[in-house]
Amino acid sequence: MTKRTHLDTAEQPTLFAQRKKPEAVGHDQLILYALGDFQARGKALAGRELPLDRLRGAVRRAAEVFEAEMLSDEEAVSAFSRIGAQVRQVPPFVAKHPFRITVSTDVAEHAHRVYQEFVARVRAEAATPESPQA
């Protein structure tokens, strides 16, 4: 029989336990973050008509960041409309996700600001050491 020490029973932090749960966001915020991410990757957004297929990668990445479910086409299109993007539906035989999205310069700039503010907040939180809890 081996003697147990306090080290055997102490809870060790895990990688996932240390991660702070991301804030819950609505579909509109998720789409704004996705559009900001799209632009941060060097892609032109403002004033272009883009197929929904082209934006789905950014929407997926945003859903992963916020640990949210991937938006359906209908949810994404609805959120794009609410934030001020123009949405045009094309016949279903044209594309698997039959929507075209056009984002104005104002909406693109707003999305870019939302993305930058989020990234700055995450970096600031990561740089701030957490105080030990008693």
C-alpha positions as CSV (number, residue, x, y, z in Angstrom):
1,M,0.0,0.0,0.0
2,T,1.4,3.4,-1.0
3,K,1.0,6.5,1.1
4,R,-1.0,9.2,-0.6
5,T,0.2,12.8,-0.4
6,H,-1.6,16.1,-0.7
7,L,-0.1,16.3,-4.2
8,D,-2.0,13.2,-5.3
9,T,-5.4,14.7,-4.5
10,A,-4.8,18.3,-5.4
11,E,-6.6,19.4,-8.4
12,Q,-4.3,20.3,-11.2
13,P,-5.5,23.0,-13.6
14,T,-6.0,21.8,-17.2
15,L,-5.7,23.7,-20.4
16,F,-9.5,23.9,-20.7
17,A,-10.2,24.8,-17.1
18,Q,-8.0,27.8,-17.5
19,R,-9.8,29.1,-20.5
20,K,-12.4,31.7,-19.7
21,K,-15.9,31.0,-21.1
22,P,-16.5,33.4,-24.0
23,E,-19.4,35.8,-23.6
24,A,-22.7,34.8,-25.2
25,V,-23.4,36.9,-28.3
26,G,-26.4,37.3,-30.5
27,H,-26.4,36.5,-34.2
28,D,-25.9,40.1,-35.2
29,Q,-22.7,40.4,-33.1
30,L,-21.5,37.1,-34.4
31,I,-21.9,38.3,-38.0
32,L,-20.2,41.6,-37.3
33,Y,-17.3,39.7,-35.8
34,A,-17.2,37.4,-38.8
35,L,-17.1,40.4,-41.2
36,G,-14.3,42.0,-39.2
37,D,-12.4,38.7,-39.3
38,F,-12.9,38.5,-43.0
39,Q,-11.4,41.9,-43.5
40,A,-8.6,41.2,-41.0
41,R,-7.5,38.4,-43.3
42,G,-6.9,41.0,-46.0
43,K,-10.1,40.3,-48.0
44,A,-12.0,43.2,-49.6
45,L,-15.5,43.4,-48.3
46,A,-17.1,46.8,-48.7
47,G,-19.2,47.4,-51.8
48,R,-18.7,43.8,-53.2
49,E,-21.4,41.3,-53.9
50,L,-20.1,38.1,-52.3
51,P,-21.7,34.7,-52.3
52,L,-22.7,33.4,-48.9
53,D,-20.3,30.5,-49.5
54,R,-17.4,33.0,-49.5
55,L,-18.4,34.3,-46.0
56,R,-19.3,31.0,-44.4
57,G,-15.7,30.4,-43.3
58,A,-15.6,33.7,-41.4
59,V,-19.0,32.9,-39.8
60,R,-17.7,29.4,-38.8
61,R,-14.6,30.9,-37.2
62,A,-16.7,33.4,-35.3
63,A,-19.0,30.6,-34.1
64,E,-15.9,28.8,-32.9
65,V,-14.5,31.8,-31.1
66,F,-17.8,32.4,-29.2
67,E,-18.4,28.6,-28.8
68,A,-21.8,29.0,-30.5
69,E,-23.6,26.8,-33.0
70,M,-22.9,27.5,-36.6
71,L,-25.7,29.7,-38.1
72,S,-28.0,28.2,-40.6
73,D,-28.2,30.0,-44.0
74,E,-31.5,31.5,-42.9
75,E,-30.2,32.7,-39.5
76,A,-27.1,34.2,-41.2
77,V,-29.0,35.9,-43.9
78,S,-31.5,37.4,-41.4
79,A,-28.6,38.7,-39.3
80,F,-26.8,40.2,-42.4
81,S,-30.1,42.0,-43.2
82,R,-30.5,43.3,-39.6
83,I,-27.0,44.8,-39.6
84,G,-27.6,46.6,-42.9
85,A,-26.1,44.4,-45.5
86,Q,-28.0,43.9,-48.8
87,V,-29.1,40.3,-49.3
88,R,-30.1,38.9,-52.7
89,Q,-31.4,35.4,-53.2
90,V,-30.4,33.5,-56.4
91,P,-32.0,30.4,-57.8
92,P,-31.0,27.2,-55.8
93,F,-29.4,25.6,-58.9
94,V,-26.8,28.5,-59.0
95,A,-25.2,27.7,-55.6
96,K,-25.5,25.4,-52.6
97,H,-26.0,28.5,-50.4
98,P,-28.1,30.6,-52.8
99,F,-27.5,34.1,-51.4
100,R,-25.4,37.0,-52.4
101,I,-24.4,39.5,-49.7
102,T,-23.3,43.1,-50.3
103,V,-21.9,45.1,-47.4
104,S,-21.8,48.9,-47.4
105,T,-18.7,50.8,-46.5
106,D,-20.3,52.0,-43.2
107,V,-21.2,48.4,-42.1
108,A,-17.8,47.1,-43.1
109,E,-16.1,49.8,-41.0
110,H,-18.4,49.1,-38.1
111,A,-17.6,45.4,-38.3
112,H,-13.9,46.1,-38.5
113,R,-14.2,48.2,-35.3
114,V,-16.2,45.5,-33.5
115,Y,-13.5,42.9,-34.4
116,Q,-10.6,45.2,-33.3
117,E,-12.3,46.0,-30.0
118,F,-12.9,42.3,-29.3
119,V,-9.3,41.4,-30.1
120,A,-8.0,44.2,-28.0
121,R,-10.2,43.2,-25.1
122,V,-9.0,39.5,-25.3
123,R,-5.4,40.6,-25.4
124,A,-5.8,42.9,-22.4
125,E,-7.5,40.1,-20.5
126,A,-4.7,37.7,-21.4
127,A,-2.0,40.3,-20.3
128,T,-3.7,40.9,-16.9
129,P,-2.7,38.3,-14.4
130,E,-5.6,36.9,-12.5
131,S,-5.6,37.5,-8.7
132,P,-5.4,34.4,-6.6
133,Q,-8.7,33.4,-5.2
134,A,-8.9,32.5,-1.6
